[in-house]
Amino acid sequence: MTATRDSDEIERLAANYSAAADGYAEFWSPVIRPVTRRLLEALPWDGARRVLDIGTGPGTLLGEIASVAPATAIVGVDRAFGMVARAPRTPGHLAVMDAMSLGLRRGVFDVAVMTFVLFHLRDPGAALAEVKRVLHRHGVFALATWGHDPVPPAGEIWNDELDAWGACDPSPQTRRDELSDTPEKVVALLTAAGFSARRVWTEGIEHQWDVARFIGLRTSFGTAKRKLETLVPEKRRAFLAFIADRMRGLDAADFLYRAETICAVATA
Ligand SMILES: C[S@@+](CC[C@H](N)C(=O)[O-])C[C@H]1O[C@@H](n2cnc3c(N)ncnc32)[C@H](O)[C@@H]1O
């Protein structure tokens, strides 16, 4: 891929996240939060003075880091300005920054955290080497990424109906889960970047959506939101009335989300 196409892809991804920051924080963040919380609990926080949260999104982890390591200076960075703008003003310092090229000095941080970001990155190995650069010797790195992230049946029906109504995604995103979707691949990436993997494990997510929150998610975040917005307002209103009826006719099992994540703790 050329440098221009790379930067177009990053801009597109950042614009998509910026435009959906509220929806992400309200509807998606709570789904993955149990995994990120347990990852933070698995870290040795003793003596940690500076912590970096890479791809902080709406800053969900910042408060949790402050509660497990109160004496720590926290920095949250993300490529999407809209996400950073949505993050709480305290605790921590916030900056718009690309994970592939962190504008931070070498060897400064005791702990770095990257949750649900790696699968977005063009070159995950290079990104991990960049994390290692900003960690001090023996610094700790905590990672969570997707093993398997399926769309529940209600989501498939929603997508098919959007297609049938003539909607299309004006800004599709590339995911690269296949580079890091098993513990073995994550260990290989960490090792190649110069980390020692201390603990790598899989963790399931099971989330039972109710109809109202599922509609909230689909209309405010991700490809479904972008597709919906390509329908003219009158057609959009008609689609929403139609799909709400369709969703109410489905079973609870159609709204069950079952995913697998890969979590890792490594030392630099
Ligand atoms: C799925 S969200 C995860 C947010 C947060 N870490 C969490 O666990 O809720 C992915 C985040 O990664 C950010 N991101 C994607 N590519 C990035 C890059 N190249 N550099 C920095 N941030 C990036 C997105 O803007 C988005 O906020």
The ligand as an SDF file (V2000), in Angstrom:
LIG
                    3D

 27 29  0  0  0  0  0  0  0  0999 V2000
  -12.2870    0.2570   19.4540 C   0  0  0  0  0  0  0  0  0  0  0  0
  -11.6870    1.8190   19.9620 S   0  0  0  0  0  0  0  0  0  0  0  0
  -10.8990    1.4080   21.5260 C   0  0  0  0  0  0  0  0  0  0  0  0
  -10.9040    2.5520   22.4910 C   0  0  0  0  0  0  0  0  0  0  0  0
  -10.4440    2.2270   23.9130 C   0  0  0  0  0  0  0  0  0  0  0  0
   -9.0710    1.7770   23.9170 N   0  0  0  0  0  0  0  0  0  0  0  0
  -11.3410    1.1890   24.5480 C   0  0  0  0  0  0  0  0  0  0  0  0
  -10.8560    0.1120   24.9270 O   0  0  0  0  0  0  0  0  0  0  0  0
  -12.5460    1.4580   24.6770 O   0  0  0  0  0  0  0  0  0  0  0  0
  -10.2970    2.0410   18.8880 C   0  0  0  0  0  0  0  0  0  0  0  0
   -9.6270    3.3860   19.0920 C   0  0  0  0  0  0  0  0  0  0  0  0
   -8.3650    3.3440   18.4440 O   0  0  0  0  0  0  0  0  0  0  0  0
   -8.1470    4.5890   17.8120 C   0  0  0  0  0  0  0  0  0  0  0  0
   -7.1680    4.4040   16.7410 N   0  0  0  0  0  0  0  0  0  0  0  0
   -7.3130    3.6970   15.6100 C   0  0  0  0  0  0  0  0  0  0  0  0
   -6.1980    3.7760   14.8610 N   0  0  0  0  0  0  0  0  0  0  0  0
   -5.3380    4.5590   15.5490 C   0  0  0  0  0  0  0  0  0  0  0  0
   -4.0050    5.0070   15.3130 C   0  0  0  0  0  0  0  0  0  0  0  0
   -3.3520    4.6910   14.1820 N   0  0  0  0  0  0  0  0  0  0  0  0
   -3.4180    5.7700   16.2480 N   0  0  0  0  0  0  0  0  0  0  0  0
   -4.0660    6.1170   17.3760 C   0  0  0  0  0  0  0  0  0  0  0  0
   -5.3240    5.7390   17.6570 N   0  0  0  0  0  0  0  0  0  0  0  0
   -5.9580    4.9560   16.7570 C   0  0  0  0  0  0  0  0  0  0  0  0
   -9.5270    4.9830   17.3160 C   0  0  0  0  0  0  0  0  0  0  0  0
   -9.6110    6.3600   17.0260 O   0  0  0  0  0  0  0  0  0  0  0  0
  -10.4070    4.5470   18.4830 C   0  0  0  0  0  0  0  0  0  0  0  0
  -10.5700    5.5710   19.4270 O   0  0  0  0  0  0  0  0  0  0  0  0
  1  2  1  0
  2  3  1  0
  2 10  1  0
  3  4  1  0
  4  5  1  0
  5  6  1  0
  5  7  1  0
  7  8  2  0
  7  9  1  0
 10 11  1  0
 11 12  1  0
 11 26  1  0
 12 13  1  0
 13 14  1  0
 13 24  1  0
 14 15  1  0
 14 23  1  0
 15 16  2  0
 16 17  1  0
 17 18  1  0
 17 23  2  0
 18 19  1  0
 18 20  2  0
 20 21  1  0
 21 22  2  0
 22 23  1  0
 24 25  1  0
 24 26  1  0
 26 27  1  0
M  CHG  2   2   1   9  -1
M  END
$$$$
